[in-house]
């Protein structure tokens, strides 16, 4: 499978519990694809909203292409995502009934097409974040102890 990851939302796993993931195409204009190929994409502030049966990606910054001159578009413009109707209806139901949010996780090229991985998420509380940091710290300490133990044996 030909997949090249261009950008990831690094804070997503820290701030949210990921419930379910979806792959969506994205509707781009002009030189945006060239800019994405260069890695000029920022997903960190992005979110997804559903309006009138269509799904849109908002607050995702795609920097203007340097050689694009008059053909460049607004970096923060709203972009339409391409999903099946059943998936959009399912996501809308989950957002309305359970209060979940939809955010972009990563952007990648799959067989020459730009794809966005979006996720149905639930926000974490501060104590959940602290627990995750403590668990990560414990695992790091365990790995360090094992490494030191293995080095002493030699």
Secondary structure as GFF3:
##gff-version 3
##sequence-region A 1 154
A	DSSP	beta_strand	3	8	.	.	.	ID=ss1
A	DSSP	alpha_helix	12	15	.	.	.	ID=ss2
A	DSSP	beta_strand	16	26	.	.	.	ID=ss3
A	DSSP	alpha_helix	32	37	.	.	.	ID=ss4
A	DSSP	beta_strand	41	42	.	.	.	ID=ss5
A	DSSP	beta_strand	47	51	.	.	.	ID=ss6
A	DSSP	beta_strand	54	58	.	.	.	ID=ss7
A	DSSP	beta_strand	61	62	.	.	.	ID=ss8
A	DSSP	three_ten_helix	66	71	.	.	.	ID=ss9
A	DSSP	beta_strand	79	82	.	.	.	ID=ss10
A	DSSP	alpha_helix	85	98	.	.	.	ID=ss11
A	DSSP	beta_strand	101	110	.	.	.	ID=ss12
A	DSSP	beta_strand	113	123	.	.	.	ID=ss13
A	DSSP	alpha_helix	126	153	.	.	.	ID=ss14
###
